[in-house]
Amino acid sequence: MDMIVGRDMGPVVSGLPYIHDIMEFGPRGDDTRFGPYMKFVGQVRSRGYDLFVNLQPSVKNVYLMLASGASQRVIYVKDMRIH
């Protein structure tokens, strides 16, 4: 399993035995500019994933999930209703 995490969060998950590769991507700064973002999208797509699990569904992450080419996609939706 590969994992995309925010910048500087790689060390948090690096010791997990089931993580094969960690890709860091920042939610702000240079990573969000069009060119670097599209390059990152291309890197994700080139890996040929069959499953994409999106635990943080922002507009950019949903686009990344769709652009990944994964045939199966899971998205976490937070329930914002008051109970």
C-alpha atoms as one frame of an Amber mdcrd trajectory, in Angstrom:
protein
   0.000   0.000   0.000   1.225   3.487  -0.848   0.159   6.554   1.083  -0.116
  10.246   0.233   0.458  12.458   3.252   0.935  16.158   3.891   4.413  17.652
   3.830   6.500  16.686   6.866   4.069  13.888   7.826   6.081  11.097   6.198
   7.986  10.232   9.390   4.686   9.663  11.207   3.772   6.704   8.986   7.226
   5.594   7.807   7.538   2.813  10.383   4.277   1.091   9.482   5.039  -2.347
   8.017   2.231  -2.319   5.436   3.240   1.017   3.851   5.314   0.439   0.714
   5.849   4.018  -0.446   5.054   7.432   1.029   4.352  10.381  -1.250   4.321
  13.810   0.405   2.161  16.586  -0.964   1.532  19.945   0.688  -1.966  21.443
   0.893  -0.480  24.942   0.575   2.444  26.622  -1.131   4.171  25.485  -4.311
   2.418  22.087  -4.407  -0.925  23.777  -5.016   0.210  25.694  -8.079  -1.163
  24.260 -11.323   2.106  22.927 -12.766   3.386  21.086  -9.681  -0.113  19.774
  -8.893  -0.573  18.344 -12.392   2.890  16.770 -12.226   1.887  15.080  -8.971
  -1.402  13.912 -10.519   0.609  12.379 -13.371   2.892  10.574 -10.932  -0.094
   9.089  -9.112  -1.780   8.073 -12.368   1.397   6.441 -13.710   1.472   4.005
 -10.780  -1.658   2.220 -12.010  -3.520   1.881  -8.735  -6.623  -0.294  -8.636
  -7.948   1.195  -5.361  -7.892   4.778  -4.096  -9.086   5.499  -0.552  -9.695
   9.199   0.074  -9.860  10.031   3.780  -9.751  13.800   3.298 -12.217  14.725
   0.546 -11.290  18.229  -0.592 -11.924  19.314  -4.179  -8.273  18.714  -5.102
  -8.216  15.298  -3.451 -11.429  14.225  -5.171  -9.928  15.301  -8.517  -6.735
  13.393  -7.679  -8.818  10.335  -6.833 -10.732  10.524 -10.133  -7.590  11.259
 -12.167  -5.705   8.362 -10.565  -7.409   5.901 -12.895  -8.214   3.551 -10.014
 -11.136   1.277 -10.890 -12.317   1.215  -7.269 -12.647   4.349  -5.172 -13.637
   4.818  -1.547 -14.297   8.244  -0.098 -14.817   9.186   3.532 -17.742  11.532
   4.073 -17.989  13.178   7.452 -21.472  13.366   8.896 -21.960  17.021   9.782
 -25.478  16.602  11.137 -26.216  17.412  14.770 -27.549  14.343  16.603
